[in-house]
Amino acid sequence: MNLKEALELAAKEEAKAMQNYTRLAGEAEDPETRLMLEQIAKEEAGHLKRLTERLKAIKMLG
């Protein structure tokens, strides 16, 4: 696995995690749990953004 492939895989997994935490937040029965899951989903979104930016930079370098 090269760097590009690793970043693509990591981005895919972060996107899945973000979707899962968002779904779980929607299913949460109490506000505290919902808030925690929403915050985790936002963290995953940040991870995805950083990985996507790195992947874009690597693709530009060729």
C-alpha positions in Angstrom: 0.0 0.0 0.0 1.4 3.4 -0.9 0.7 6.8 0.7 -2.1 7.7 -1.7 -3.9 4.4 -1.1 -3.5 4.7 2.7 -5.0 8.2 2.6 -7.9 7.1 0.4 -8.6 4.2 2.8 -8.3 6.4 5.9 -10.7 9.0 4.3 -13.2 6.3 3.5 -13.1 4.9 7.0 -13.5 8.4 8.5 -16.5 9.1 6.3 -18.1 5.8 7.5 -17.4 6.7 11.1 -18.9 10.1 10.7 -22.1 8.7 9.2 -22.3 6.1 12.0 -21.9 8.6 14.8 -24.5 10.9 13.1 -26.9 8.1 12.8 -26.4 7.1 16.4 -26.9 10.6 17.6 -30.2 10.6 15.8 -31.2 7.5 17.7 -30.0 8.6 21.1 -32.7 8.8 23.7 -31.1 11.4 26.0 -29.7 14.8 25.1 -26.3 14.1 26.8 -25.7 11.1 24.7 -26.9 12.8 21.5 -24.6 15.8 22.1 -21.6 13.5 22.7 -22.2 11.6 19.5 -22.7 14.8 17.5 -19.4 16.1 18.8 -17.6 12.8 17.9 -19.2 13.0 14.4 -17.8 16.6 14.1 -14.4 15.3 15.1 -14.6 12.7 12.4 -15.6 15.3 9.9 -12.5 17.3 10.8 -10.3 14.2 10.3 -11.9 13.6 6.9 -11.3 17.1 5.9 -7.6 16.9 6.8 -7.1 13.6 5.1 -8.9 14.9 1.9 -6.6 17.9 1.9 -3.5 15.8 2.2 -4.8 13.5 -0.5 -5.5 16.4 -2.8 -1.9 17.7 -2.2 -0.4 14.4 -3.0 -2.4 14.1 -6.2 -1.2 17.5 -7.3 2.4 16.5 -6.7 1.9 13.6 -9.1 
